[in-house]
Amino acid sequence: MNRHLYTVEYVQGALLAAVALGLMLCCGPTWPEPPVVPFERAKWQEEDQRWAQGHAIEREKALIGLTRQEVLDLLGPPSSDVRPDHLGYDIGGIPGEYLEIDLGTDGRVTRVWFGGY
């Protein structure tokens, strides 16, 4: 086999693999977008609504500035309460995804975000 031909085939194969990998990374499978719904306390209480409602809470920044007790009154007991400055609520949807709530030194919500284990 011609050494030059082998090198051209190798480079072509590598380029094809790089293009395929690039397409998979930019256009591959993604998590579904959460529906755009307003937060409703009654819907939050329904297990199958927590994913959409959690995204509404984050998007609306509805908890920012509330005290720990106000959050507990609104959302109920957390799924994860391992630190005094943090609450975590299992929202279903993506396995292991939690609505994470950070509390400042004054005991008020400073940040709401999605995390998981």
Residue pairs with C-beta under 8 A, 6 or more apart in sequence:
31 94
34 51
34 52
34 54
34 55
34 93
35 52
35 55
36 56
36 59
37 43
37 52
37 53
37 56
38 56
38 60
39 53
39 56
39 57
39 60
39 62
40 53
41 74
43 49
43 52
43 53
44 50
44 53
44 74
44 75
44 76
45 76
47 92
48 92
50 89
50 90
50 91
50 92
50 93
50 99
51 91
51 92
51 93
51 94
51 97
53 91
54 89
54 91
54 93
54 99
54 114
56 62
57 63
57 99
57 112
58 99
58 112
58 113
58 114
61 112
63 71
63 74
63 101
63 109
63 112
64 109
64 110
64 111
64 112
65 108
65 109
66 74
66 108
66 109
67 107
67 108
67 109
68 87
68 103
68 107
68 108
71 87
71 101
71 109
72 78
72 87
75 89
78 87
78 88
78 89
78 101
79 88
79 89
79 90
79 98
80 86
80 87
80 88
80 89
80 90
80 98
81 87
81 88
82 88
84 103
85 102
85 103
85 104
85 105
86 100
86 101
86 102
86 103
87 100
87 101
87 103
88 98
88 99
88 100
88 101
88 115
89 98
89 99
89 101
90 97
90 98
91 97
91 98
91 99
94 116
96 116
96 117
97 114
97 115
97 116
98 114
98 115
98 116
98 117
99 112
99 114
100 111
100 112
100 113
100 114
100 115
101 109
101 111
101 112
102 109
102 110
102 111
102 112
102 113
103 109
103 110
104 110
